[in-house]
Amino acid sequence: MYRSATAASGPSLLLLGILLLQGCSSTPVSSPVRDSGPREHRDFSHLPDAVPRHEEQTRAGNPPTYVVNGRRYTLLDSNRGYVERGYASWYGKKFHGRTTSNGEIYDMYAMTAAHKTLRIPAYVQVTNLSNGRQVVVRVNDRGPFHDNRIIDLSYAAASRLGFVNDGTAMVEVRVLEPGSPLPPAQHASTPIAPPSSTPTSPADPIGPAPAAGPALYLQLGSFISRDNAETLRARLAMNNLGLAHVQQFSVDRQQIFRVRIGPLRSSEEADRLALEVSRLGIGVPSIVID
């Protein structure tokens, strides 16, 4: 994670907060130095969820844009309606006691999280798509600065979701509004319904059929033209990435052709393939969970 100074008002202090966000000495969880949890075993099964409430969003914690590792991130105009699926990671002792991006102190035993573009603080429900476990956390930090991770959870939250030992998990992240009822609990055997803007069942699949339940794909492009999609697939095949295939989706009555590799076995496999694709200069592929 990258940390900023305590929130304050005024243009000069806002600029200072942005500079600190970009240049603090902390390193992201995806760095070669592995993070760790407490030495002693702790039971977080009875740790309560964060409770959504109305909070002021400070300017120092929410710069319009910021840069980390040479990449610029743009915050959302609004958190309302945000739903996303992808891989979650967690962070622990390496950042325990350090300042978060909105000026608070990170506590790996609290129900908190880091996100790259949500306006903070925010409250989100995180569902582990592999086992159906759910938690509600308060987002008060920035990260994870890894192309194929969408949220970084505290050690306690990751423990409750059951993926501390694995390091990552396929999750769904859904913003909660204060006072709104929680979505109904899901079960591991029941695939979670996707947001309407990102359908998960291809209307006319070209290539392997999706696996039962949540499945992991590496998406390399999305096109209105089938010919353009097939051209990309052929280019990948020429570079020994013949596992790529084209799937046809219908989004708002528009036919979309997406070039994907998968289903994949793990986030590590997705990371390896993403690196190979990036070396070809095709762009930055994204992890998709359907």
Secondary structure, DSSP 8 states (H G I E B T S, - for coil): ---------SHHHHHHHHHHHHH-S---TTSSS-----SS----TT------------TTT--SEEEETTEEEE--S--TT-EEEEEEEEE-TTTTTSB-TTS-B--TTSSEEE-SSS-SSEEEEEEETTT--EEEEEEEE----STT--EEEEHHHHHHHT-TTTS-EEEEEEE--TT--------TTS-----TTS--S-SEE-SS---SSS-EEEEEEEES-HHHHHHHHHHHHHTT-TTEEEEEEEETTEEEEEEEEEEES-HHHHHHHHHHHHHTTS---EEEE-
